[in-house]
Amino acid sequence: MAFDGIVTKAIASELQNLSGSKIDKVFEPNKNTVVLGFYHSGLHYLLNICIDSQNYRINLTTHPKPNPKIAPNFCMLLRKHLIGMYIKNITTSNLERLVIIDLEGLDDFDDVVSKKLIIELMGKHCNIVLLDEQNVIIDSMRHINNSDTMRAIIPHSKYSFPTTHKYNFLDCVSFEDFYEKLSSNEISDVFNGISKSFVIEAMKHLNIDSLNYENLKKLYYYIKNIINLTDSNLLEFSIINSEKKDYVLQEADSKNATPFSLNFFLDDFYYEKETRRRI
């Protein structure tokens, strides 16, 4: 299952519980990863942000990573701007694979300042972007300035969110609205943030083998229910094959999920995956 918009929304919803945390550490273990350390309610947490095009993700981690003796330039810049800042909010935008971390703190004159850290989790276009109060780019992990993306991600330019030709599933007010937009195309091709693998697993769960009108209605309400539950602790990840190569997001059997269970599932899942690859 891909780290799609639904997964992104569920992970960010858990992270929202850490609002008020103070950032006290910033690391850059490798060219694709930034780790933020912060303090919340007497506990220390590490937030792993990976923009590797094949394994992009954001999640809390308990697995330490070796760091270079000399911090890279982007790491030094983040330390300058983020250490001492407080996390005000962690949100997503619709079902985009994008996480917005709103930050607040004091400058050298004790005036309140705000910044944003944007984590774009979009395959080969993944990026980490730091913005000032006017949404102007301070810097980014990767600089992008070409006509292919139609967006310039370079210092001192105004940040703009990624655009898509797909519909937003959250804008569908009814099944009929969903059905009208769907036409004869696949759901993942029409609606943003819903991966093909998620739809396939949903069909298996519902014992659907064809997408006729009635089955599409079942699928619509299943997807809607999962999305509605992303703001709760009623979802869980399950491994969907014996070799533990993939997972699926589904409604939890237990109604007493442990704190940050989705985050730490991903942490262990990718850690085991990367360990096996090294072996």
N, C-alpha and C positions, 0 to 999 in steps of 0.2 A: 504493500500500500504506500502511495506517495505521501510526502509531507505536504498535504494539500491545504486549502483554505480552511476546511473544517477542523483539521488537526491544529493548525496555527491558532485558530480562535479558541479551541479548548485549552491549549497550553498557555496562551496569554491570559485566559480567564483565571487559571490557577495562580499565575504570577502576579495578578492584580492584588492578591492578598498580601503582597510584600510592599505595597505602597507605604511610604514613610521611611523606608530603609535608607541608610546612609552609605554611599559608596566609599570604600576605604582602600580598595586595591584595583589595579588594572594590569592584566598580563596579555601578552600576545605570543602564545607558544609557537605558532607557525603562521605562514602567510594567509591562511584561511580561517584563523581562529582568534577570537578575543574572549577573555574571561574576566568578568567583573566580580569583585568581591564586595560584599556589603553586610551590614550589621542590622539585625531586626529582632526586636523583642528578646534580647539577650542571646541571640544565636547568630552565628556567621554562616553565610550562604555564598555559593559560587554559581554565577550564571554563565553557562557555556553558550557562546554564539559562534556557530560554524557556518561559513559561506562556501564550503566546498561544493562544487556543482553537482556532485553525485550524492553527497551525504549532508546537505544543508539542513540546519535545525537550530532551534533555540530551546534550552532546557536547563534546569538546575542540575548541578553535577556534584558528585562526591568523589570522582576519580581525578586525582591531581595529574597535571601534565607538566613535563619538563619545559623550562623556560630558558631562552637564550641569556647568556651573561650580560649582553648589551641589548637593551630594549630597542626594538625598531622605532622608526620615526613616528609612525601612526600611534603606536602605544604611548610614546612620550607625550604626544599631543593630547590623547585621551586622558592621561594622568593629569595634565595641566588643567584641563577643562572639567573633568568629572569628579575627581577625588574631593570629597567634602560636600558634594551635591546630594540632594535627597530625591528619591524616586517618588514622584507625585502621582503618576498614573502609568499603567501599561495596558495598551489597547491594540486592537486591529482595526482595519478599515474594510467594512463589509466582509467579504470572504476572500480578500486579497491575502496572498502569502507575504504579509508585511506586518511587522510589529513596531509600534510607536511607543517609546519610553519617554515620557515627559519628566523633566528634571527641574529642580528649583534649588537655589542656594544663594549665597552672598558673595559679592565681588570684593575687591580690595578696599572699597569704600563703605562696605557693609550695606550696600544697596541690594535689594532682592533682584536676582536675574533668573531667567528661564532658558533652558536649552532643550533640544530634542535629539534623541538617538534613534535613527530609523534603521531597522533591520529588514532588508529586502531579501526574501527567500525564494528566488525565482530562477533556479537552475543556473545556467551560465551567466545570468544577469544578476546574481546575488551580490549584495553589497552591504556595507555598514556606513551610514552617513550621519555626521554630526551637524546639527543646525543651530543657529543663534535664535534670538527672540523674534526676528523678522523672517524666519524660515530661509535664511541665506546659508548656504553651505560653508561651514568652517573648514571641513576636510572630509575625506572619505577613504575607505580602505582601498578602493579601486577608483581611479579616475576614468570617466567615460565621456567622450566627446566625439560622437560620430553620428551619421545620418541614419544608421540602421535602427537605433533605439528611439530616435526623435527626442532624446533627453540629454542634457548636458549635466553630468555629475562631476563638477570641478569646483575648487574653492572660489568663493565670492559670487557664485551664480545662484539665482533663486531656485529653490528646490520645487519640483513638481512631482506629484504622485504618478506612478505608472498608469497607463491607460490600456483598455482592452475593448475589443469589439463584442465580447460576450455579455450576456445579461447577468444581472445580480439576482441570485435565487431569493435573497431576502426581500426583494421588491415584489415578489409574486404574492398577491393577496388571496389567491384561491387556486385550487387545482386547475380550473378552467383557464386561468391566466397563465399558469405553468404550461398547460397543454397547448395553448395557442402559440406561445413562444417556441415550444419545442419543435413543432412541425414534424418532419420525418428524420431529424438529425439525432445523433447521440447526445445524451444529457451532458457529458463532460465537454463536448464540443460547443454547446450552446450556453451553458451556465458556468460562470467563473468560480474557481475555488473548489470544484467537485471533481475529483480525479476519476479516471476510468476504472481503476482497480477498486475504488470505494463502491462504485455502482455495481461492479461485478459481484463483490462480496455481499452487497445488500440484496441482490437478486437471489443469490444462494440462500441467504438467511430467510428470505420470503418464499423460497421454492418457486421462483419465477423463471420460466425458460423462454418466454417471448414477451415483447413489449407491446401488447395490445392495450386498448383503452383502460380496461379494468386493472390490469397489472401495473400500468403506469400510475394509476391513482394510488395503488398500494405503495409503490416506490416513492411517490411524491410525499406521502404522509410519513413514511419511514425516514426519509432524508430530513424532512421538516422537524421530526421529533428529535433526531440526533443533534441537529443544529440548535434546537431549543435547549437541549441538555448541556450544551457546551458551557453554559454559565452556572453549572451545578457541579456536585461531586458524584454524579450518577452515571459517569462514563468510565470505561476502562479499555485498555488495549489487551488484545489476545493474540498470541502467535497463531498463524494460520497454516503452518506446515511443520512437519516433524524436525526439519533441519534448522528451524528458527531463522529463516531468511526473510520473513516478512511478518507484518502484523495488521490487525484491523481494529478500528475504533468502533465500539458498540456500547449499548446500554449495560450498565453493571448489574451483575447478579446480586451483589451485596450492596446495601444502601448505606454502608458505613465505611466509605473509602478513607484510606489514610491520607494525611495532608500531602499535597503535591504528588499524588500517586502516578499521574500521567507523566509528569516531568521526570520522575525517577525511573519509571519504566523505560522511557526513551534513553535515559542515561545508561542504564544497564544493558539495554538492547544494543546500542551502538558501541559500547565499550567491549562487549563480548564479540561483536562483529569485527571490530578493528583488531582485537587480540587474535582471533582466528586467522585474520588476513596476514598478520605478522608471522604467525607460526607457519 
